[in-house]
Amino acid sequence: MKRGEMNGEEGDGEETQKRVYDSSVDHRGEVPLRASTGVWNASFFIIIIEFAERLSFFGIATNLITYLTKVMHNDLKTAAKNSNYWTGVTTIMPLVGGFLADSYTGRFSMIVFSSIFYLMGLCLLTMSQFIPNLKACEVPHCGGGVPPRRVHQVVFYLAIYLISLATGGFKPCLESFGADQFDDDHPKERKQKMSFFNWWNVSLCCGLLLGVTVISYVEDYVSWGAAAVILTATMGLSTLVFYLGRPFFRYRVSVGSPLIPLFQVIVAAIAKRNLVHPLTPELLYEVEKSKNPKVRLLSHTNSLRFLDKAAIVEACNDPQDVEARKKNPWRLATVTQVEETKLVLNMIPIWLSSLMLGVCMSFGSTFFVKQSTAMNRHIGHFEIPPASIYALSALGLLLSVIAYEKVF
């Protein structure tokens, strides 16, 4: 059944129980069947690839400072700088990935593309450890502060920035794609959705825990090449499993980035900056609730009144010109769009206050890891890897999520 063919049946209660009418489609572009798509049928595949991605990311990120100092022979200052550059790019890329997914590709396609980039980066890392001409140095001359080959530096940085690029597609899409598998209008699925996010965090914590323990141990005490092979194989297998879940997924059609209306409001307000505010907010433009019943309308507020000018309907003698301007979103915005923009702008002080938190957190993957190398990490004859200091936070998260799921 095509999406456009369901209007006559949407009111039928039995049909609503059989199919999902929340703007989702299945892999054939039809209204999805509730019994065979979404919910836990699909969530399993998403949780698997989330685990593999977090395992790979933390297996690399937490020990990156060690690789830069021991293998690349960077001094601590240079290694911390390079590590923070990579972390910064990785943090910003989800803004780009989310925009592309919302506007063009859709979440599923973005996840698949990101998986390919992730595999490319991991394959390059593996090649740089095993192909003689790509290794950091010739075996007889390794160590002793000998700088790595130029070709190894190029391949290594290309690999980790490909992973950074891939993370930009994973982070904004995977969790949202998981949420798409549940119908908020269905009581049972709405309850299952809450449980999904708990198990999502369990998979994240497990990936983090194994990344900073098992993978870090292999990197430090076996070889970096062996760790790269493990991560590449895990990501490759999880990507295949995820793609095999394609018939079970529910897909949301791309409707555009939520950032675009924010820019439209600002542009419209600037364009009409010389207009006078109307006497009452009721004169500002708003779409009637009956025309789009699924959209939640927001009431007008008096904060940031400059933005209200974006919702002023410009006077014009030609009625056709008035209608044309109403259809131009860069010239006229609704009160709801203006209020959404105000909400986002009001959060800017909160974002700015968290900048120093980000600076402090950057020490965790650089100086804290290096500091732990000077600690006595022996338990009997076993030596704990330096990056395993992250295991405490992973265990805390894991236990709290399980307790919340089972107790609360």
Secondary structure, DSSP 8 states (H G I E B T S, - for coil): -BGGG-TTTTT-HHHHHHB--SSEE-TTSB--BTTTSSHHHHHHHHHHHHHHHHHHHHHHHTTHHHHHHHTS---HHHHHHHHHHHHHHHHHHHHHHHHHIIIII-HHHHHHHHHHHHHHHHHHHHHHHHSGGGSSS-GGG-STT----HHHHHHHHHHHHHHHHHHHHHHHHHHHHHHTTS-TTSHHHHHHHHHHHHHHHHHHHHHHHHIIIIIHHHHHHT-HHHHHHHHHHHHHHHHHHHHHTGGG--EE-----THHHHHHHHHHHHHTTTS---SSGGGS----GGG-TTS------STTGGGGGGG-----S-HHHHHHHHT-TTT---HHHHHHHHHHHHTHHHHHHTHHHHHHHHTTTTHHHHHHTTS--EETTEE--GGGGGHHHHHHHHHHHHHHHHT-
